[in-house]
């Protein structure tokens, strides 16, 4: 009789090693790897992703787009992330890599416009790429997460039948900001 093992995040070296040796020991291995993108919720903790820096940028009039503003931004509401984990656990036949993000990424320009609208702030000054790079230099970091696109679609999840509660950013942000 085979024993069952579920390995989350098993696409790297450690996961491959674990899979190979688990099978050699007579275990049935089911690998699920989640690729998670910026997640937001309405309680302390992950909400700080909005509070620092996006929400504060908007609050202090700096809530315009960063860089060109055309870079894609993948996101997920924490309720959907939790429900995806439950969905994958329930559907034992599913294995492999699953992108955990909303089916509707937005541009940085759209993200900032949604935040300004929900926070009742009309104007947000943009931050051009050279200013971002200068700020990143003084902070000892990179601008890559802000100025590069992160465009991820959860195609396998949707094909498997997962139904998102928060499809669009405005729904998610409204729920988060109104409850915080």
C-alpha positions in Angstrom: 0.0 0.0 0.0 1.4 3.4 -1.0 1.5 6.3 1.4 0.5 9.7 0.1 2.7 12.8 0.4 1.7 16.3 -0.8 4.6 18.6 -1.5 3.9 22.3 -1.8 6.4 24.3 -3.7 8.1 21.3 -5.2 9.6 22.7 -8.5 13.1 23.6 -7.3 16.1 21.4 -6.4 14.8 20.5 -3.0 11.4 19.5 -4.4 12.9 17.4 -7.1 15.2 15.7 -4.6 12.3 15.1 -2.2 10.0 13.7 -5.0 12.7 11.3 -6.3 13.6 9.9 -2.9 10.0 9.7 -1.7 9.1 7.6 -4.7 12.1 5.4 -4.1 10.8 4.7 -0.5 7.3 3.7 -1.9 5.5 6.9 -1.3 2.9 8.3 -3.8 3.9 11.9 -4.4 1.5 14.7 -5.4 3.3 18.0 -6.1 1.6 21.3 -6.0 3.5 24.5 -6.4 1.8 27.8 -5.8 3.2 31.0 -7.3 1.6 33.7 -5.3 1.5 37.4 -6.2 0.8 40.5 -4.2 -2.0 39.5 -1.7 -4.2 41.9 0.2 -6.6 41.6 3.0 -8.6 43.8 5.3 -6.9 43.0 8.6 -3.4 43.8 10.0 -0.6 42.0 8.3 -1.0 41.8 4.6 -2.9 45.0 4.4 0.4 46.7 5.1 1.3 46.0 1.5 -1.3 48.7 0.7 -0.4 50.9 3.6 3.3 50.9 2.8 3.8 52.5 0.3 0.7 52.6 -1.9 -1.9 53.9 0.5 0.5 56.5 2.1 1.6 57.7 -1.3 -2.0 58.4 -2.2 -2.8 60.0 1.2 0.1 62.4 0.8 -0.6 63.4 -2.8 2.0 61.2 -4.4 -0.4 58.6 -5.7 0.2 59.0 -9.4 1.7 56.2 -11.5 5.3 55.0 -10.9 7.6 54.9 -13.9 5.6 54.6 -17.2 2.5 53.4 -15.3 2.0 50.8 -18.0 3.7 47.9 -16.2 1.3 45.1 -15.3 0.5 44.3 -11.6 -0.8 40.9 -10.6 -2.6 40.7 -7.3 -4.9 38.4 -5.3 -7.3 39.0 -2.4 -6.3 36.9 0.7 -9.8 35.2 0.7 -9.2 33.9 -2.8 -5.7 32.7 -1.9 -7.1 30.8 1.1 -9.9 29.3 -1.0 -7.4 28.3 -3.7 -5.4 26.3 -1.1 -8.6 24.6 0.0 -9.6 23.9 -3.7 -6.3 22.3 -4.5 -6.5 20.2 -1.3 -10.0 19.0 -2.2 -9.2 18.2 -5.9 -6.7 15.4 -5.4 -6.2 14.9 -9.1 -4.6 18.3 -9.6 -0.8 18.7 -9.4 1.9 20.9 -10.8 2.3 24.7 -10.8 -0.7 27.0 -10.2 -0.6 30.7 -10.4 -2.4 32.2 -7.5 -3.4 35.6 -8.8 -6.5 37.3 -9.9 -7.5 36.6 -13.5 -7.4 40.4 -14.2 -4.0 42.0 -13.6 -4.0 45.8 -13.9 -1.5 48.4 -14.9 0.3 50.5 -12.2 -1.7 53.5 -13.6 -5.0 51.7 -13.0 -3.9 50.5 -9.5 -3.1 54.0 -8.4 -6.3 55.4 -9.9 -8.4 52.9 -8.1 -6.7 53.7 -4.8 -7.2 57.5 -5.3 -10.9 57.0 -6.2 -11.6 54.8 -3.1 -9.7 57.2 -0.9 -11.4 60.3 -2.3 -8.2 61.9 -3.5 -8.4 63.5 -6.9 -4.8 64.2 -7.7 -1.7 62.0 -7.4 1.7 63.2 -8.6 3.5 60.6 -10.7 7.0 59.4 -9.9 9.2 59.0 -13.0 11.7 56.1 -13.3 14.8 58.3 -12.7 13.4 59.4 -9.3 12.5 55.8 -8.4 16.1 54.7 -9.3 17.5 57.5 -7.2 15.3 56.6 -4.2 16.2 52.9 -4.6 19.9 53.8 -4.7 19.7 55.6 -1.3 17.6 52.8 0.2 20.0 50.1 -1.1 17.4 48.3 -3.2 16.2 47.9 -6.8 13.3 49.4 -8.7 12.6 46.1 -10.5 9.4 45.2 -8.6 7.9 48.6 -9.4 9.0 49.3 -13.0 8.9 45.8 -14.4 5.6 44.0 -15.4 4.3 41.1 -13.3 1.6 39.8 -15.6 0.3 36.4 -14.4 -2.9 34.7 -15.3 -4.3 31.7 -13.3 -5.3 29.8 -16.4 -4.9 26.3 -14.9 -7.0 27.2 -11.8 -9.8 28.5 -14.0 -9.7 25.5 -16.3 -9.9 23.2 -13.2 -13.1 25.0 -12.1 -11.9 27.5 -9.4 -14.3 30.4 -9.1 -12.8 33.7 -7.9 -14.7 35.7 -5.3 -12.7 38.9 -6.2 -12.2 39.1 -10.0 -11.5 42.8 -10.3 -9.2 45.1 -8.3 -11.9 47.6 -7.6 -14.0 45.0 -5.8 -11.1 43.8 -3.7 -9.8 47.2 -2.8 -13.3 48.5 -1.9 -13.8 45.5 0.4 -10.4 46.0 2.0 -10.4 49.8 2.4 -14.0 50.0 3.6 -13.2 47.4 6.3 -10.0 48.9 7.5 
